[in-house]
């Protein structure tokens, strides 16, 4: 308060004495009047004075205005006047502030008044409660006042709102207000509230902010909307940027799919208003927030896949290839597409298939590269195209192979009708524009990044320099241009071309001994590098010297000693004689000490203010960081240490090969065990089906028993009535029906036995498959073997059950045969005992003939039934034989399982021997270290040995990962 009075006293154009007295009288009236109308009029008068006499009203009236907010809440009019007055006191009216000093003083006043207001946290809580009032004259000035407080002292006000009960939720209700003025100012309020506060951002997001903001954007017309759309997009960026939780919530809520209509710009792209350009720019930036390389890889990958699945990537590529798009929107679209496809194989494959709408159609990559190597294109656009090409090749070995293949002789179009990506890169690499040289060199280096196969393939590229001269390799042409230096007149930076070529050569030769051999095979390369490093040049050339030192160091570190004149030891001696080891290391350190090195290492995107700053590539800075230390150690190593290191590497490689072999064996055994488990589960299902079939057959047999019992009862009744002829005639009518039933029942039994025989045959085939799958000699899982033996025991038990059921069926068939014989005997006896009294001889003869005919037919049918029963008995015998063979197969399988367990024990014993061998090797290494200490070597060399061991362990891990990836 004393500070404010000092500011008031120091104002040159202060108010008149009467005006100060007026403000004091109004404050007294607000404080002492008992009538509400008097207080309301006084507050209204203070509001009218607050803009012109901001300082005086703020000093004298703020306390009274806060008291009005506390006591007169029932009257919305006076509350609105009080809020407007406080807003005028705290906010900075930029329209009336012209002079710089006046503006600074106004900002200081706003901050001071804000500090006074929030000193009592209850004041902010009171303001939040007033926002619940739906009255326009209360809610709107309340929103503006809280926004002004957040602009002046954002973190302090954020903390007060965060600890206030339901504070953020009350503010979220503003987005649902039907009055657009309050809703729009509510968006501005939430912008200030969510700035740089992750906790509030999460609360706002989970209060359904995404849904409401996207609805507002849709209602306002998406990219064609006004400034409200811009404000909503800025708020969405605040909620999502650097907030992994909100990004995941946004993706899981399927809000990415709702972004697709934003980019439906239509065919007529001529009418682009400034607001539409701003909106679309913010929309593209919002996509980049979701797929930024700085986000966690898993979150970025899931968002990239969602954008492809919903068609958002396809829509962006449509804009990319459209005509009439403003330059800044096109540039930002290229950057957005770059990060959407970066490291995502599916998106990269789709981007490779995109064609530009030309005649004939050309791949989008080719069209973009044409812009990159065209010096007439804007610089920011060329940087964006380079970033897009880098993202397309990032972790994309398939894409790298396609780019390199366009340079190989077998794939180059001999007619020259179409231009390939490789030809454009070569054209840019050897043009007279230094920026095109740098961009093409970096792009080609990304085609070789972490891909030894393509590094070797690129050695095959041959270039025709001029008519009549033999072609030279691409590697040789790069070194030729590098050696010419400033002799060629180029447009742009003096060192940009050489830096680009050196970065390309360093990337090409690293981790590729064959490329190093090709490079050293040219006898002019090493003298050129040593000459460049040894010279004392200006500061601009120091970076070139450092890169030459790095290239020479790579030629030493990755040298396989295949060239006698350029072996590792000879190159080290050459450095020591002509340059000096300390001088060489100093020149090597110029790279990481360069001012532009740290800038390039921060972000993958090549974002430079001007072409002169385009020196380093992000991926190359990572390569320098990786190789600088190992090259330094390699320079100081002696030949004996190199030999020991090579021997240790060979020993470790042998051990690695053994370990890898056993890992492969174990992996194959695991696969075999999985197959066995699947087969066992299949057998279980089939056994259950067989058990169900057996149960059904048992029930059918019981039904057959009941039917035959009924037949016996009927035959017994017929025997009791043999005395009368009428009964005999009835018996003769029933007898064929009973025999027909017998035949049908026997047919049913025959079909059931055939079904059993087929099921047993299937079971035998499954057992044979199990036997063949278990003949592998490399099974080492003891527990799995135990499970298999249990399953075989269960199968054996089930087969025994089936055998007993078949035996019982055979007994039942025998009983049916005896019953049939008894029926035949009864039939014959009945035929002989038919009475002849009271009949004429002719009638008797006719009946006798009829009976004999029927008996002969019955005898014939009986004979056929006997044959069928005989065949059934033979089939039963064959089924028994099959069951016996199945039992023998089970015994054989059990013996094979025992043999497999013995093999498992032997395999474990071999693994234990391997572990003992590795332990002995570790002991040898420790003993070597102790000997080095005894010989008096410094600690730095011991650290070098430890780092070598660590590098070898890292190589071992990489080999393991590769082997797993191959499998």
PyMOL commands that set and color helices and strands:
alter all, ss='L'
color gray80, all
select helices_A, chain A and resi 2-10+17-32+36-50+54-71+76-90+100-119+121-130+136-152+154-163+167-176+180-194+198-206+209-219+222-224+227-240+244-252+257-263+274-290+297-309+312-321+327-341+345-353+364-372+379-393+397-405+421-429+434-447+452-458+474-487+496-509+513-521+523-534+539-557+564-566+568-578+581-588+590-593+595-600+611-613+618-636+639-720+725-773+782-832+841-935+939-966
alter helices_A, ss='H'
color red, helices_A
select strands_A, chain A and resi 355-356+362-363+462-463+472-473
alter strands_A, ss='S'
color yellow, strands_A
deselect
rebuild
show_as cartoon
